[in-house]
Structure formats: C-alpha cells, structure tokens
Amino acid sequence: MRNFAFALYGWRGRDENAPGRFLSRLPFRERLSLMLTIYGRANSSNVRKVLWLCAELGLTDYERLDYGRGYKPTSSPEYAALNPNMVVPTLKDGDLVLWESNTQLRYLASKYGPDEIYPKELTTRARVEMWLDWQLSTAVHGIRHLFQGLHVKDEAFMDPKGLGEAHEQATRCMEILDAHLGEGDGYIVGDHLTIADTSLGMYVHRWFVLPIERRDFPALSRYYERLKERPPFQEWIVGQGV
C-alpha cells in the first residue's frame, strides 16, 4: 500500500495551472478507507497509464499485484476469472471489475476526479473521447511494434521490413499529434491535463526514448517537456523506463 501523505501534500501545485494539482474529489476520511486493486506489472504501458492517473488524482491507497510478463501469469485460473482476455491491467473497485485501460481511466476520473480531467460538457468530452479511441485504434500499433522489436528484442517484431513500416506508422501518428498540439493550448484537449493525455502520454514518452530516428516535431517536444514537469508522470512513466 502506497504512502497516502505523498498524495495529499507532496506534489500538488500552488496555483491552478501548476503540474500535479489534481486531487480526488473524495473527502479525506473517505480517501483513508478507499481500497482499489490494480492487477498488472508496473512496467506495462497500459498499467502505467492507470497508475499515472491515480497519482494525478491523489489516489495512492491501493493495492497493486504484479501480473504479466516476468511475474504471475495472466493465464492463471484466478486471473482469468477476473479478466478472460488474460492481459493487464485489471481494476477492481469493491465488487466492480474492469478490463481495458482506457475504460479504467474513464471510470477513475469520473468517480474520483475533478470534472476538468474528464469534462462533462458534451463537445469537450467528445474531443477527449476521440483521442482516447485514436490511441487504441491507431497510435499504439507502430510504437508497440518498435518497442517489442528494439527494446524487448522479441524476434517476432525484429524483421527489418516490419520495423521500417512500424517506424513510418509511428512517425505519421506523431506528425498528427504534433500538428494538433501546435494549434492548441498546451495539452491534447485544452490548457490542462485530461485523460486524453494520460492515455497518449505513455506513447509520446516511448517515441522520445526508443533508439529510432525522429523527425523534428517542435510542438510534440514542448508537450513532452511539459508532461515531464509533472511529478506523477516522472514517477510512473519516465521513472519506469521505456
């Protein structure tokens, strides 16, 4: 169980634009009794998204159980009973069990976060949803292939032709994101962090740290530096390696 005082006092910004200023909407007494369980290794990209959001919301009173590559197998009967897809993360909050990391982001932000991190206003929420879906449908694939081939050294992903195609795909996605950020207000949707950022920021990080050639994307570079100013991003994204 993680140190609760850090979330309450350790990194919240003093002004409304400071990095890491979000705290849970729950009263102090309720936060003390909060118990979430997150199943998944902390070096998984999808688990890290969820852990980053928890830190942004001041939710640290949770239990995390290591499942996945190098840890307890997700094929075990006890894990498969929770998540028949046998992938990480799985989130348990009381009797509720959720698969899918972006669904978990939506749930945690809705239940424990301020409205601005998952806006209720229809058009703003639709923009957040668009980027959440784009992350899963499009942006993840090239970066994932490069990660598996160049970092994990999985032979299934090391074919030069496949790596070249993945690099082109990842470059195109970062080009799209760079163009969008260049016309925006600092974050993916608006001038503050939303769950669109906690979904995509992991893959922006990998773009900048994988051993690949990178085109100059100035708005994307500024965005990455802005994310690195946030202590939760440092802890759960930068601090966990590639």
Phi and psi restraints in degrees (value plus and minus 20) as a CYANA .aco file:
   2 ARG   PHI    -104.8   -64.8
   2 ARG   PSI     139.4   179.4
   3 ASN   PHI     -88.0   -48.0
   3 ASN   PSI      94.7   134.7
   4 PHE   PHI     -90.6   -50.6
   4 PHE   PSI     -54.3   -14.3
   5 ALA   PHI     -82.0   -42.0
   5 ALA   PSI     -50.6   -10.6
   6 PHE   PHI     -80.1   -40.1
   6 PHE   PSI     -61.1   -21.1
   7 ALA   PHI     -87.9   -47.9
   7 ALA   PSI     -53.0   -13.0
   8 LEU   PHI     -99.5   -59.5
   8 LEU   PSI     -55.4   -15.4
   9 TYR   PHI    -148.3  -108.3
   9 TYR   PSI     -35.4     4.6
  10 GLY   PHI     -99.2   -59.2
  10 GLY   PSI     -50.9   -10.9
  11 TRP   PHI    -163.1  -123.1
  11 TRP   PSI     -15.7    24.3
  12 ARG   PHI     -84.3   -44.3
  12 ARG   PSI     115.8   155.8
  13 GLY   PHI     -89.8   -49.8
  13 GLY   PSI     136.3   176.3
  14 ARG   PHI    -104.8   -64.8
  14 ARG   PSI     -42.9    -2.9
  15 ASP   PHI    -139.3   -99.3
  15 ASP   PSI     149.0   189.0
  16 GLU   PHI     -89.2   -49.2
  16 GLU   PSI     -35.1     4.9
  17 ASN   PHI    -123.5   -83.5
  17 ASN   PSI     -16.2    23.8
  18 ALA   PHI     -91.0   -51.0
  18 ALA   PSI     125.4   165.4
  19 PRO   PHI     -80.7   -40.7
  19 PRO   PSI     123.9   163.9
  20 GLY   PHI      49.0    89.0
  20 GLY   PSI      16.9    56.9
  21 ARG   PHI    -113.6   -73.6
  21 ARG   PSI     -29.7    10.3
  22 PHE   PHI     -92.1   -52.1
  22 PHE   PSI     119.4   159.4
  23 LEU   PHI    -151.7  -111.7
  23 LEU   PSI     136.3   176.3
  24 SER   PHI     -76.9   -36.9
  24 SER   PSI     125.7   165.7
  25 ARG   PHI     -96.4   -56.4
  25 ARG   PSI     -27.9    12.1
  26 LEU   PHI     -94.1   -54.1
  26 LEU   PSI     123.3   163.3
  27 PRO   PHI     -80.8   -40.8
  27 PRO   PSI     139.3   179.3
  28 PHE   PHI     -74.9   -34.9
  28 PHE   PSI     -66.4   -26.4
  29 ARG   PHI     -82.6   -42.6
  29 ARG   PSI     -58.9   -18.9
  30 GLU   PHI     -88.8   -48.8
  30 GLU   PSI     -55.6   -15.6
  31 ARG   PHI     -86.0   -46.0
  31 ARG   PSI     -52.6   -12.6
  32 LEU   PHI     -84.7   -44.7
  32 LEU   PSI     -49.7    -9.7
  33 SER   PHI    -118.3   -78.3
  33 SER   PSI     -18.4    21.6
  34 LEU   PHI     -86.0   -46.0
  34 LEU   PSI     117.5   157.5
  35 MET   PHI    -159.7  -119.7
  35 MET   PSI      91.7   131.7
  36 LEU   PHI    -131.3   -91.3
  36 LEU   PSI     131.9   171.9
  37 THR   PHI    -143.2  -103.2
  37 THR   PSI     107.3   147.3
  38 ILE   PHI    -135.4   -95.4
  38 ILE   PSI      99.9   139.9
  39 TYR   PHI    -118.9   -78.9
  39 TYR   PSI      97.6   137.6
  40 GLY   PHI     131.8   171.8
  40 GLY   PSI     126.3   166.3
  41 ARG   PHI     -89.0   -49.0
  41 ARG   PSI     124.6   164.6
  42 ALA   PHI     -94.1   -54.1
  42 ALA   PSI     -28.9    11.1
  43 ASN   PHI    -118.3   -78.3
  43 ASN   PSI     -12.8    27.2
  44 SER   PHI     -99.9   -59.9
  44 SER   PSI     115.8   155.8
  45 SER   PHI     -79.6   -39.6
  45 SER   PSI     -62.0   -22.0
  46 ASN   PHI     -93.4   -53.4
  46 ASN   PSI     -53.1   -13.1
  47 VAL   PHI     -88.3   -48.3
  47 VAL   PSI     -60.6   -20.6
  48 ARG   PHI     -82.5   -42.5
  48 ARG   PSI     -55.6   -15.6
  49 LYS   PHI     -76.5   -36.5
  49 LYS   PSI     -65.6   -25.6
  50 VAL   PHI     -90.1   -50.1
  50 VAL   PSI     -62.8   -22.8
  51 LEU   PHI     -84.4   -44.4
  51 LEU   PSI     -57.8   -17.8
  52 TRP   PHI     -80.8   -40.8
  52 TRP   PSI     -67.7   -27.7
  53 LEU   PHI     -82.5   -42.5
  53 LEU   PSI     -63.4   -23.4
  54 CYS   PHI     -75.3   -35.3
  54 CYS   PSI     -63.2   -23.2
  55 ALA   PHI     -86.0   -46.0
  55 ALA   PSI     -58.9   -18.9
  56 GLU   PHI     -82.3   -42.3
  56 GLU   PSI     -54.1   -14.1
  57 LEU   PHI    -107.4   -67.4
  57 LEU   PSI     -23.9    16.1
  58 GLY   PHI      56.8    96.8
  58 GLY   PSI      -1.2    38.8
  59 LEU   PHI    -112.8   -72.8
  59 LEU   PSI      78.6   118.6
  60 THR   PHI    -141.7  -101.7
  60 THR   PSI     -25.8    14.2
  61 ASP   PHI    -107.6   -67.6
  61 ASP   PSI      43.8    83.8
  62 TYR   PHI    -151.1  -111.1
  62 TYR   PSI     144.5   184.5
  63 GLU   PHI    -127.5   -87.5
  63 GLU   PSI     112.6   152.6
  64 ARG   PHI    -137.3   -97.3
  64 ARG   PSI     110.5   150.5
  65 LEU   PHI    -133.9   -93.9
  65 LEU   PSI     109.2   149.2
  66 ASP   PHI     -96.0   -56.0
  66 ASP   PSI      93.4   133.4
  67 TYR   PHI    -152.2  -112.2
  67 TYR   PSI     132.1   172.1
  68 GLY   PHI      92.1   132.1
  68 GLY   PSI    -192.1  -152.1
  69 ARG   PHI     -69.0   -29.0
  69 ARG   PSI      99.8   139.8
  70 GLY   PHI      68.6   108.6
  70 GLY   PSI     -23.9    16.1
  71 TYR   PHI    -149.5  -109.5
  71 TYR   PSI    -174.8  -134.8
  72 LYS   PHI     -79.6   -39.6
  72 LYS   PSI     118.1   158.1
  73 PRO   PHI     -92.4   -52.4
  73 PRO   PSI     118.6   158.6
  74 THR   PHI     -93.9   -53.9
  74 THR   PSI     -28.6    11.4
  75 SER   PHI    -105.2   -65.2
  75 SER   PSI     -23.1    16.9
  76 SER   PHI     -84.3   -44.3
  76 SER   PSI     129.0   169.0
  77 PRO   PHI     -76.9   -36.9
  77 PRO   PSI     -58.5   -18.5
  78 GLU   PHI     -88.8   -48.8
  78 GLU   PSI     -54.8   -14.8
  79 TYR   PHI     -97.6   -57.6
  79 TYR   PSI     -63.3   -23.3
  80 ALA   PHI     -81.1   -41.1
  80 ALA   PSI     -47.6    -7.6
  81 ALA   PHI     -87.1   -47.1
  81 ALA   PSI     -49.6    -9.6
  82 LEU   PHI    -103.9   -63.9
  82 LEU   PSI     -60.9   -20.9
  83 ASN   PHI    -159.0  -119.0
  83 ASN   PSI      76.6   116.6
  84 PRO   PHI     -86.4   -46.4
  84 PRO   PSI     -32.8     7.2
  85 ASN   PHI     -94.3   -54.3
  85 ASN   PSI     -38.7     1.3
  86 MET   PHI      38.5    78.5
  86 MET   PSI      23.1    63.1
  87 VAL   PHI    -149.5  -109.5
  87 VAL   PSI     147.5   187.5
  88 VAL   PHI    -131.3   -91.3
  88 VAL   PSI     134.4   174.4
  89 PRO   PHI    -111.7   -71.7
  89 PRO   PSI     142.9   182.9
  90 THR   PHI    -140.6  -100.6
  90 THR   PSI     118.1   158.1
  91 LEU   PHI    -135.1   -95.1
  91 LEU   PSI     112.0   152.0
  92 LYS   PHI    -142.4  -102.4
  92 LYS   PSI     104.0   144.0
  93 ASP   PHI    -149.1  -109.1
  93 ASP   PSI      79.7   119.7
  94 GLY   PHI      45.4    85.4
  94 GLY   PSI    -144.5  -104.5
  95 ASP   PHI    -108.4   -68.4
  95 ASP   PSI     -26.8    13.2
  96 LEU   PHI    -104.9   -64.9
  96 LEU   PSI     109.8   149.8
  97 VAL   PHI    -141.1  -101.1
  97 VAL   PSI     107.6   147.6
  98 LEU   PHI    -145.1  -105.1
  98 LEU   PSI     115.7   155.7
  99 TRP   PHI    -115.0   -75.0
  99 TRP   PSI    -195.9  -155.9
 100 GLU   PHI      46.2    86.2
 100 GLU   PSI      90.8   130.8
 101 SER   PHI     -80.9   -40.9
 101 SER   PSI     -59.2   -19.2
 102 ASN   PHI     -91.1   -51.1
 102 ASN   PSI     -51.3   -11.3
 103 THR   PHI     -84.1   -44.1
 103 THR   PSI     -59.5   -19.5
 104 GLN   PHI     -84.5   -44.5
 104 GLN   PSI     -58.9   -18.9
 105 LEU   PHI     -80.4   -40.4
 105 LEU   PSI     -65.8   -25.8
 106 ARG   PHI     -80.5   -40.5
 106 ARG   PSI     -65.1   -25.1
 107 TYR   PHI     -85.0   -45.0
 107 TYR   PSI     -69.7   -29.7
 108 LEU   PHI     -83.2   -43.2
 108 LEU   PSI     -62.1   -22.1
 109 ALA   PHI     -85.4   -45.4
 109 ALA   PSI     -59.8   -19.8
 110 SER   PHI     -88.0   -48.0
 110 SER   PSI     -61.1   -21.1
 111 LYS   PHI    -103.3   -63.3
 111 LYS   PSI     -58.7   -18.7
 112 TYR   PHI    -136.3   -96.3
 112 TYR   PSI     -28.9    11.1
 113 GLY   PHI    -125.7   -85.7
 113 GLY   PSI     148.2   188.2
 114 PRO   PHI     -92.0   -52.0
 114 PRO   PSI     136.8   176.8
 115 ASP   PHI     -78.0   -38.0
 115 ASP   PSI     -52.6   -12.6
 116 GLU   PHI     -87.1   -47.1
 116 GLU   PSI     -43.6    -3.6
 117 ILE   PHI     -99.0   -59.0
 117 ILE   PSI     -41.1    -1.1
 118 TYR   PHI    -163.4  -123.4
 118 TYR   PSI      60.2   100.2
 119 PRO   PHI     -78.3   -38.3
 119 PRO   PSI     123.1   163.1
 120 LYS   PHI    -105.9   -65.9
 120 LYS   PSI     -46.1    -6.1
 121 GLU   PHI     -80.1   -40.1
 121 GLU   PSI     111.5   151.5
 122 LEU   PHI     -78.8   -38.8
 122 LEU   PSI     -70.3   -30.3
 123 THR   PHI     -88.5   -48.5
 123 THR   PSI     -56.5   -16.5
 124 THR   PHI     -88.9   -48.9
 124 THR   PSI     -61.9   -21.9
 125 ARG   PHI     -83.5   -43.5
 125 ARG   PSI     -58.1   -18.1
 126 ALA   PHI     -81.4   -41.4
 126 ALA   PSI     -57.4   -17.4
 127 ARG   PHI     -86.0   -46.0
 127 ARG   PSI     -62.2   -22.2
 128 VAL   PHI     -80.0   -40.0
 128 VAL   PSI     -66.7   -26.7
 129 GLU   PHI     -81.1   -41.1
 129 GLU   PSI     -59.4   -19.4
 130 MET   PHI     -78.1   -38.1
 130 MET   PSI     -65.8   -25.8
 131 TRP   PHI     -92.4   -52.4
 131 TRP   PSI     -53.4   -13.4
 132 LEU   PHI     -80.6   -40.6
 132 LEU   PSI     -65.5   -25.5
 133 ASP   PHI     -89.8   -49.8
 133 ASP   PSI     -57.8   -17.8
 134 TRP   PHI     -83.1   -43.1
 134 TRP   PSI     -57.3   -17.3
 135 GLN   PHI     -77.9   -37.9
 135 GLN   PSI     -65.4   -25.4
 136 LEU   PHI     -97.6   -57.6
 136 LEU   PSI     -57.6   -17.6
 137 SER   PHI    -102.9   -62.9
 137 SER   PSI     -47.4    -7.4
 138 THR   PHI    -152.6  -112.6
 138 THR   PSI     -76.1   -36.1
 139 ALA   PHI     -88.0   -48.0
 139 ALA   PSI     -48.5    -8.5
 140 VAL   PHI     -91.6   -51.6
 140 VAL   PSI     -49.5    -9.5
 141 HIS   PHI     -89.7   -49.7
 141 HIS   PSI     -69.5   -29.5
 142 GLY   PHI     -83.3   -43.3
 142 GLY   PSI     -65.5   -25.5
 143 ILE   PHI     -82.6   -42.6
 143 ILE   PSI     -61.1   -21.1
 144 ARG   PHI     -82.9   -42.9
 144 ARG   PSI     -63.7   -23.7
 145 HIS   PHI     -81.3   -41.3
 145 HIS   PSI     -64.9   -24.9
 146 LEU   PHI     -82.4   -42.4
 146 LEU   PSI     -61.1   -21.1
 147 PHE   PHI     -82.7   -42.7
 147 PHE   PSI     -67.0   -27.0
 148 GLN   PHI     -85.8   -45.8
 148 GLN   PSI     -57.8   -17.8
 149 GLY   PHI    -100.5   -60.5
 149 GLY   PSI     -60.7   -20.7
 150 LEU   PHI    -114.1   -74.1
 150 LEU   PSI     -47.4    -7.4
 151 HIS   PHI    -125.9   -85.9
 151 HIS   PSI     -72.2   -32.2
 152 VAL   PHI     -93.9   -53.9
 152 VAL   PSI     -46.5    -6.5
 153 LYS   PHI      44.2    84.2
 153 LYS   PSI      18.6    58.6
 154 ASP   PHI     -96.3   -56.3
 154 ASP   PSI      99.6   139.6
 155 GLU   PHI     -79.2   -39.2
 155 GLU   PSI     -47.1    -7.1
 156 ALA   PHI     -86.4   -46.4
 156 ALA   PSI     -35.8     4.2
 157 PHE   PHI    -137.6   -97.6
 157 PHE   PSI      -7.7    32.3
 158 MET   PHI    -122.1   -82.1
 158 MET   PSI     -19.8    20.2
 159 ASP   PHI     -81.2   -41.2
 159 ASP   PSI     107.6   147.6
 160 PRO   PHI     -76.8   -36.8
 160 PRO   PSI     -58.7   -18.7
 161 LYS   PHI     -83.8   -43.8
 161 LYS   PSI     -65.2   -25.2
 162 GLY   PHI     -84.2   -44.2
 162 GLY   PSI     -59.3   -19.3
 163 LEU   PHI     -85.3   -45.3
 163 LEU   PSI     -58.6   -18.6
 164 GLY   PHI     -84.0   -44.0
 164 GLY   PSI     -62.9   -22.9
 165 GLU   PHI     -85.4   -45.4
 165 GLU   PSI     -59.4   -19.4
 166 ALA   PHI     -84.7   -44.7
 166 ALA   PSI     -58.6   -18.6
 167 HIS   PHI     -84.5   -44.5
 167 HIS   PSI     -61.6   -21.6
 168 GLU   PHI     -82.3   -42.3
 168 GLU   PSI     -63.4   -23.4
 169 GLN   PHI     -84.7   -44.7
 169 GLN   PSI     -65.2   -25.2
 170 ALA   PHI     -83.6   -43.6
 170 ALA   PSI     -60.4   -20.4
 171 THR   PHI     -82.4   -42.4
 171 THR   PSI     -63.0   -23.0
 172 ARG   PHI     -82.8   -42.8
 172 ARG   PSI     -61.3   -21.3
 173 CYS   PHI     -84.8   -44.8
 173 CYS   PSI     -62.9   -22.9
 174 MET   PHI     -87.3   -47.3
 174 MET   PSI     -50.7   -10.7
 175 GLU   PHI     -84.2   -44.2
 175 GLU   PSI     -63.2   -23.2
 176 ILE   PHI     -81.7   -41.7
 176 ILE   PSI     -66.5   -26.5
 177 LEU   PHI     -87.1   -47.1
 177 LEU   PSI     -59.2   -19.2
 178 ASP   PHI     -81.9   -41.9
 178 ASP   PSI     -64.4   -24.4
 179 ALA   PHI     -82.4   -42.4
 179 ALA   PSI     -60.9   -20.9
 180 HIS   PHI     -85.4   -45.4
 180 HIS   PSI     -66.8   -26.8
 181 LEU   PHI     -83.9   -43.9
 181 LEU   PSI     -53.3   -13.3
 182 GLY   PHI     -85.5   -45.5
 182 GLY   PSI     -41.2    -1.2
 183 GLU   PHI    -121.8   -81.8
 183 GLU   PSI     -19.0    21.0
 184 GLY   PHI    -123.4   -83.4
 184 GLY   PSI    -180.1  -140.1
 185 ASP   PHI    -135.3   -95.3
 185 ASP   PSI       1.7    41.7
 186 GLY   PHI      98.1   138.1
 186 GLY   PSI     -51.6   -11.6
 187 TYR   PHI    -143.0  -103.0
 187 TYR   PSI     156.9   196.9
 188 ILE   PHI     -85.9   -45.9
 188 ILE   PSI     -59.4   -19.4
 189 VAL   PHI    -147.9  -107.9
 189 VAL   PSI      78.4   118.4
 190 GLY   PHI      70.3   110.3
 190 GLY   PSI    -179.1  -139.1
 191 ASP   PHI    -125.4   -85.4
 191 ASP   PSI      -2.3    37.7
 192 HIS   PHI    -168.3  -128.3
 192 HIS   PSI     146.6   186.6
 193 LEU   PHI     -86.3   -46.3
 193 LEU   PSI     116.8   156.8
 194 THR   PHI    -151.3  -111.3
 194 THR   PSI     158.0   198.0
 195 ILE   PHI     -91.2   -51.2
 195 ILE   PSI     -30.8     9.2
 196 ALA   PHI     -82.2   -42.2
 196 ALA   PSI     -58.4   -18.4
 197 ASP   PHI     -91.0   -51.0
 197 ASP   PSI     -62.7   -22.7
 198 THR   PHI     -90.3   -50.3
 198 THR   PSI     -39.1     0.9
 199 SER   PHI    -100.0   -60.0
 199 SER   PSI     -65.3   -25.3
 200 LEU   PHI    -112.0   -72.0
 200 LEU   PSI     -43.9    -3.9
 201 GLY   PHI     -79.3   -39.3
 201 GLY   PSI     -52.1   -12.1
 202 MET   PHI     -79.1   -39.1
 202 MET   PSI     -61.3   -21.3
 203 TYR   PHI    -100.7   -60.7
 203 TYR   PSI     -48.8    -8.8
 204 VAL   PHI     -82.6   -42.6
 204 VAL   PSI     -62.9   -22.9
 205 HIS   PHI     -77.8   -37.8
 205 HIS   PSI     -67.6   -27.6
 206 ARG   PHI     -85.0   -45.0
 206 ARG   PSI     -55.5   -15.5
 207 TRP   PHI     -76.6   -36.6
 207 TRP   PSI     -60.5   -20.5
 208 PHE   PHI    -104.4   -64.4
 208 PHE   PSI     -37.6     2.4
 209 VAL   PHI    -130.5   -90.5
 209 VAL   PSI     -35.5     4.5
 210 LEU   PHI     -89.4   -49.4
 210 LEU   PSI     130.5   170.5
 211 PRO   PHI     -99.4   -59.4
 211 PRO   PSI      54.3    94.3
 212 ILE   PHI    -152.5  -112.5
 212 ILE   PSI     142.8   182.8
 213 GLU   PHI     -96.5   -56.5
 213 GLU   PSI     117.3   157.3
 214 ARG   PHI    -147.0  -107.0
 214 ARG   PSI     111.3   151.3
 215 ARG   PHI     -90.9   -50.9
 215 ARG   PSI     140.6   180.6
 216 ASP   PHI    -100.4   -60.4
 216 ASP   PSI      89.9   129.9
 217 PHE   PHI    -137.5   -97.5
 217 PHE   PSI      70.7   110.7
 218 PRO   PHI     -83.3   -43.3
 218 PRO   PSI     -61.7   -21.7
 219 ALA   PHI     -87.4   -47.4
 219 ALA   PSI     -58.1   -18.1
 220 LEU   PHI     -85.3   -45.3
 220 LEU   PSI     -59.8   -19.8
 221 SER   PHI     -83.6   -43.6
 221 SER   PSI     -62.6   -22.6
 222 ARG   PHI     -83.9   -43.9
 222 ARG   PSI     -59.3   -19.3
 223 TYR   PHI     -82.6   -42.6
 223 TYR   PSI     -65.3   -25.3
 224 TYR   PHI     -82.0   -42.0
 224 TYR   PSI     -61.8   -21.8
 225 GLU   PHI     -83.5   -43.5
 225 GLU   PSI     -57.2   -17.2
 226 ARG   PHI     -84.8   -44.8
 226 ARG   PSI     -63.3   -23.3
 227 LEU   PHI     -82.5   -42.5
 227 LEU   PSI     -58.7   -18.7
 228 LYS   PHI     -87.5   -47.5
 228 LYS   PSI     -33.8     6.2
 229 GLU   PHI     -97.0   -57.0
 229 GLU   PSI     -32.1     7.9
 230 ARG   PHI    -109.8   -69.8
 230 ARG   PSI      99.1   139.1
 231 PRO   PHI     -74.3   -34.3
 231 PRO   PSI     -59.6   -19.6
 232 PRO   PHI     -82.5   -42.5
 232 PRO   PSI     -55.6   -15.6
 233 PHE   PHI     -86.7   -46.7
 233 PHE   PSI     -60.6   -20.6
 234 GLN   PHI     -81.7   -41.7
 234 GLN   PSI     -62.0   -22.0
 235 GLU   PHI     -88.6   -48.6
 235 GLU   PSI     -69.1   -29.1
 236 TRP   PHI    -121.2   -81.2
 236 TRP   PSI     -38.9     1.1
 237 ILE   PHI    -126.7   -86.7
 237 ILE   PSI     -85.4   -45.4
 238 VAL   PHI     -82.9   -42.9
 238 VAL   PSI     -64.3   -24.3
 239 GLY   PHI     -88.9   -48.9
 239 GLY   PSI     -36.2     3.8
 240 GLN   PHI    -116.0   -76.0
 240 GLN   PSI     -11.2    28.8
 241 GLY   PHI      68.5   108.5
 241 GLY   PSI    -169.1  -129.1
